[in-house]
Amino acid sequence: MQVRFTTHALRKFAILRRHGFSVAKRQVVQAVEKPDRMDYSRLPLLIAQVGFDKRRVLRIVYKVEGDTKVVITFYPGKRSQYEKEN
């Protein structure tokens, strides 16, 4: 399956870098392809999540269009907030 980025998602790299959170495009693609966790609470949008460092996770919001995963946005989150046991 292909991974495509919206214009907003492409701009998000620079926005986060300005705030001291640097993430590579390949990290986002890997997270979408092999997430640690998936959040289906916003269907039809999907949220893939992977560990980023000791304190944070990386969350990627995307949708599936045919054989393409379209990354809409991504953001860091606190592990303490997103890794709670259900």
C-alpha positions as CSV (number, residue, x, y, z in Angstrom):
1,M,0.0,0.0,0.0
2,Q,1.3,3.5,-0.9
3,V,1.5,6.3,1.6
4,R,0.7,9.9,0.5
5,F,0.9,13.1,2.5
6,T,-1.6,16.0,2.3
7,T,-0.2,19.5,1.9
8,H,-1.0,20.1,5.6
9,A,0.9,17.0,6.7
10,L,3.9,18.1,4.6
11,R,3.9,21.5,6.3
12,K,3.6,19.9,9.7
13,F,7.2,18.7,9.6
14,A,8.4,22.4,9.6
15,I,5.8,23.4,12.2
16,L,6.9,20.7,14.6
17,R,10.6,21.4,14.0
18,R,10.1,25.0,15.0
19,H,8.6,23.7,18.3
20,G,11.6,21.5,18.9
21,F,10.0,18.2,17.7
22,S,11.9,16.9,14.8
23,V,10.5,13.9,12.9
24,A,11.5,12.4,9.6
25,K,9.1,11.5,6.8
26,R,10.3,7.9,6.9
27,Q,9.4,7.7,10.6
28,V,5.8,8.7,9.8
29,V,5.6,6.2,6.9
30,Q,7.0,3.4,9.2
31,A,4.4,4.2,11.9
32,V,1.6,4.0,9.4
33,E,2.9,0.7,8.0
34,K,3.7,-0.9,11.4
35,P,2.0,0.9,14.3
36,D,2.4,-0.1,18.0
37,R,-1.2,0.7,18.5
38,M,-4.2,1.7,16.4
39,D,-7.1,4.0,17.4
40,Y,-10.3,3.4,15.6
41,S,-12.4,5.9,17.6
42,R,-12.5,8.5,14.8
43,L,-13.6,6.3,11.9
44,P,-13.3,6.7,9.0
45,L,-10.1,8.3,10.1
46,L,-7.5,6.0,11.6
47,I,-4.8,6.9,14.1
48,A,-1.6,5.0,14.1
49,Q,0.7,5.3,17.2
50,V,4.3,4.5,17.8
51,G,6.7,5.2,20.7
52,F,8.9,8.1,20.0
53,D,11.0,8.6,23.1
54,K,10.7,7.9,26.8
55,R,8.1,10.6,27.3
56,R,6.3,10.8,24.0
57,V,4.5,8.9,21.3
58,L,4.0,9.9,17.7
59,R,0.3,9.8,16.5
60,I,-0.5,9.8,12.8
61,V,-4.0,10.6,11.5
62,Y,-4.8,9.1,8.1
63,K,-7.5,7.7,5.9
64,V,-7.5,4.9,3.3
65,E,-8.4,5.7,-0.2
66,G,-8.3,2.6,-2.4
67,D,-4.8,1.3,-2.1
68,T,-3.3,4.5,-0.6
69,K,-3.0,5.6,3.0
70,V,-3.4,9.4,3.0
71,V,-1.6,11.0,6.0
72,I,-3.7,14.0,7.1
73,T,-1.6,15.1,10.1
74,F,0.6,13.8,12.8
75,Y,1.5,15.0,16.3
76,P,3.5,14.1,19.4
77,G,1.6,13.1,22.5
78,K,2.5,12.2,26.1
79,R,2.9,8.5,26.7
80,S,1.0,9.0,30.0
81,Q,-2.0,10.2,28.1
82,Y,-2.1,7.8,25.2
83,E,-0.7,4.6,26.6
84,K,-3.2,4.1,29.4
85,E,-4.5,0.6,29.7
86,N,-8.1,0.1,28.8
